[in-house]
Amino acid sequence: MKKHFKYSVISLAVSFFVANQAGAANTWTESRSDAMGGTGVASGSYGSGALINPALLAKAKPDDAITVILPAVGAQISDKDNLQDEIDTINDKINYYDDVINSLTPGEIIANPLGSINQFQGAAKDLADELDYLKGKTARATAGAGIAVSIPNDVLSVAFMAKGYAHGRVSSSIDQQDIDYLRGIQKSDLVAAGVALDAAINGTDEITKNLNSTASGRVAIVSDYGIAVARQFDIGEVPVSIGVTPKLQKTWLYNYTTSIYDYDSNDWNSSRYRNDDTGFNVDAGIAADLGENWTIGLSGQNLMSRDIDTKDIRIRNGRTGEVVSYKDTYQIRPLVTAGAAWHNDLVTLTADGDLTETKGFKSEENSQYVGVGAEVTPLSWLAVRAGYRADVKGNDSNVFTGGVGFAPFNAVHVDLMGLYGEDETWGAGAQLSVTF
């Protein structure tokens, strides 16, 4: 058995997007909008339009100049089962169980059967208890980053952007027969003595072949690199903006699946578990101003569907000799979101709702989000924000969000956000932007 079973789902997702220059907590991350319940389709600024809704790029005011977001970053983790700490706990129990097995010798078992067997039974009980607790447990994390350079123009506004998102999940698949095997050792002196003597004579493989639970870490990183263009038209005296972002899209998939007893967190980045895919996709959006205070918008992210398979990982069951295949498919699907915002010089109120489901790995349940948010700007250089985001499908955590924004001289903008919700969900983000 290896003695490494440490797995931090948040470090997995964050390290992936940092190492690959990917990002985004959903299909985008932008700290102002994230602080307002993840809204922004109608309430986003022209400088963030390339990340959220390309139509907003055309909504720059006459005195607006080039805006650079460099960068926007954010991360979120949900771990209602405290899986990270439990994995550390099971690591300790596996190590102890391993040490007890290795210390057993035929002579010791014969000379001191009661002491040897009792220690062995205690180790088996502790490990069985931990496996029983870990059944069905999962933890999730998302992380993101994005940059954009937006150039407003009366004829055609243009922006260059790079964004992405990393979505990771760690889960355990506990074989009930592992627990039954360990309980048999725990509850029967005769069984424990026989197993211990067999292991002492023939080696610990006689025991470990009967333990076949697995752990898996699956991560998808999708990075977009594109050029957004937008223009505003007057339709029946209503200003309507239309934008589109053709983009190159690169995807990395990681499928680290192995025996829970051989898990080594240093192995997840191995090429054995990783594959990638490159293709083309497009975002599009529309926004309209209804009077001085109302804006409505509609955005479509990833309008071209793509299915990408992970590596096929095969593990032999030591008990039955059967080879089990572990494979998944990551789904990129159109995400259409509608939004509305009411705004004046002091207050912005906004609401967004997904019209389509958010998909990911086929092995996961889909989500569909709605969010509401508000922003108050008591001073020209200060903004205070709050919001709420919910998954109407009930498969992701509902969260409260909040944040502040600072804009000294209206040239440098620093935005901070945080979120907290059910199932021990928390997250944070930050963004720096400069206007020339």
C-alpha positions, 0 to 999 in steps of 0.5 A: 500500500502507498502511504499517500492519500491526500487530496485537496479539491480546491488546490486541484481546481485552482492549481489547474487553472493557474498552471494552464491559464484557465479560469472562471467560476461558471463560464466566466468570472467577474468580481463585480457581477459575482458579488451581485449574485452572479448576475451581469447579462444586463447590468455588466459594464462595457469593460466586462462585456467580453467576459459576460455578454458581448453586446454590453461592449457597445454600451460605452458612454462617449467619455469612456476609454480603453479598459483593461481587466488584468485579471479577474480571478475567483474560486468556490468550494463545496465540501458538506461532508468535510471530505478533505479532513476525512481523507486525511483521517483515512490516510492515518488509518490506512498507514496504521493498518499497513504497519500492523500487517507488516509487523505480523510474523508467524512466530509472534502470532503463535507466541502472543496470539491474543495481543497480535490478533486484538491489535489487528482487529482494532486496526480493521475496525478503524479502517472499516468505520472510516470506509463506511463513513466515506460511502457516497461522499463528494466534494466540488470546486470551481475556479476561474480567471479572465482578462479583457482589453475593451476598445469602445468605438462609435462604429464598432467596439472591439475587445480581446479576451481570454477566459476559462473555468476549471471544475473539479470533483473528488469522490469515493467509491467504497466497495461494500465487500471491503467493509464486510471483509474488515468487519469479519476480521474485527468480529471473529478471532478465528477469522482474524487469526487465519487472515493474519497468519496467511498474511504473515506467511504469504505477504500482505498482498493476500489482504490487500487483494481483498480491498477494492474501493476506489477514489476518483478526481475528475477535472475539466478546464475550458479556456477561451481565447477570442475577439468580441465585436459589438455595435449599437442600433436604434430600433424604434427609438430603442437603443439595441446592442448586438455582440458576438465573440468567435473564439478558440477553445481548448479543453483539458480533462483529468480522470485520476481514478485509482484504488483508494489504498494506492492513491497518491496526490502527486499522480493526478497530473500524469499523462496517463490520466490527462487528455486535451481537445481544441476546437472552435466556439462562439458567444453572442448577446443582445442588450436593449435600453428601455428608457433611462433606467431599464436594461434587458439582455440575453447572452448565449455562451458556447453556442456550438455543442461539443462532447469530449471523452476522458481517458479510459482508466482500467483497474483490475479487481483483486478479488474477482480478477475483473477489469473495470473501466472508468470513463466519463464525458464532458459536455459543452452545451449552449448556456442561454441567460436572460437578465434585467437591470434597473439603475440610476446614479446611486443604485443598481438592481439586477436579476438573471436567470438561465434558460438552459441547464448548465452541463458538465460531466455526464456522471453529474447532475445538471444545474440551472441558476437564477440570481438577484443582486444590488449595488449601491454607490454612496461615493463616486469611488466606492460601491457596495454589493450584495446578492443571492444565487440559487440552483433551481434544480437543487443540485448545487448549493445556494449562496449569498454573495457580497463585495465592495469596489474601489475606483480612485480617480475613476481610473483604477478599479479594484473589486473584491467579492466573497460568497457563502452558502449551504453545504459548507460552500464558500468562495472569494474573488478579486479583480483589477481593471484600469481605464486609460 
